Amino acid sequence: MGVIGWIVLGLIAGAIAKVLLPGRDPGGIIGTVLTGIVGAFLGGWISAKWLDHPINKSFFDGPTWISAIGGALVLLIAYRLIFGNSRDRR
């Protein structure tokens, strides 16, 4: 799977992570989408590095999706912890 595939997977993984972890995020939808893309790359890297699952599998590979969504969730949680989970703060 190429870089474009990982970006598309990241967009979808970010949306799924947002559905699984609802709430107001600083940065809005753009921040969530970028977090999903970076999380997909991070999840794929972790999967290839430590779980012995190469990232060049097909787009519809279940473990690839799970690692991408997991990476997006981890980054979304970290993003909320670092920057707060409300845009109302000043």
C-alpha positions as CSV (number, residue, x, y, z in Angstrom):
1,M,0.0,0.0,0.0
2,G,1.4,3.4,-1.0
3,V,1.5,6.7,0.7
4,I,-1.8,7.8,-0.8
5,G,-3.4,4.6,0.6
6,W,-2.1,5.4,4.0
7,I,-3.5,9.0,3.8
8,V,-6.9,7.7,2.8
9,L,-6.7,5.1,5.5
10,G,-5.7,7.8,8.0
11,L,-8.7,10.0,7.0
12,I,-11.0,7.1,7.6
13,A,-9.2,6.0,10.8
14,G,-9.4,9.6,12.1
15,A,-13.1,9.7,11.5
16,I,-13.6,6.3,13.2
17,A,-11.4,7.4,16.2
18,K,-13.6,10.6,16.5
19,V,-16.7,8.5,16.5
20,L,-15.2,6.2,19.2
21,L,-14.0,9.1,21.2
22,P,-16.5,11.9,20.8
23,G,-16.0,15.4,22.2
24,R,-14.8,18.8,21.3
25,D,-11.2,18.8,20.2
26,P,-8.9,21.8,20.0
27,G,-8.2,22.4,16.3
28,G,-11.6,21.1,15.2
29,I,-12.1,18.8,12.3
30,I,-8.8,19.7,10.6
31,G,-6.9,18.8,13.7
32,T,-8.8,15.5,14.0
33,V,-8.1,14.6,10.4
34,L,-4.4,15.4,10.7
35,T,-4.3,13.4,13.9
36,G,-5.9,10.5,12.0
37,I,-3.4,10.6,9.2
38,V,-0.4,10.8,11.5
39,G,-2.0,8.1,13.7
40,A,-2.4,5.8,10.8
41,F,1.3,6.2,9.9
42,L,2.3,5.7,13.5
43,G,0.0,2.6,13.9
44,G,1.4,1.1,10.7
45,W,5.0,1.8,11.8
46,I,4.4,0.2,15.2
47,S,2.7,-2.7,13.5
48,A,5.6,-3.3,11.2
49,K,8.3,-2.7,13.8
50,W,7.1,-4.6,16.8
51,L,4.1,-6.8,15.8
52,D,5.8,-8.3,12.7
53,H,3.1,-7.3,10.4
54,P,4.5,-5.6,7.2
55,I,2.8,-2.4,6.1
56,N,2.8,-3.4,2.4
57,K,-0.4,-5.5,2.8
58,S,-3.6,-4.7,0.9
59,F,-5.8,-1.8,1.8
60,F,-8.5,-4.1,3.2
61,D,-6.3,-6.0,5.6
62,G,-7.9,-6.1,9.1
63,P,-4.8,-5.8,11.2
64,T,-3.7,-2.8,9.2
65,W,-7.1,-1.1,9.9
66,I,-6.9,-1.9,13.6
67,S,-3.4,-0.6,13.9
68,A,-4.3,2.6,12.1
69,I,-7.4,3.2,14.2
70,G,-5.4,2.4,17.3
71,G,-2.7,4.8,16.4
72,A,-5.3,7.5,15.7
73,L,-7.0,6.9,19.0
74,V,-3.7,7.1,20.9
75,L,-2.8,10.4,19.2
76,L,-6.2,11.8,19.7
77,I,-6.1,11.0,23.4
78,A,-2.5,12.5,23.7
79,Y,-3.7,15.6,21.7
80,R,-6.5,16.1,24.2
81,L,-4.3,15.6,27.2
82,I,-1.7,18.1,26.0
83,F,-4.0,20.8,24.5
84,G,-7.2,20.2,26.5
85,N,-10.5,18.9,25.3
86,S,-12.4,22.1,25.1
87,R,-12.2,25.1,22.9
88,D,-13.7,27.3,25.6
89,R,-10.5,27.6,27.6
90,R,-8.6,30.8,27.6
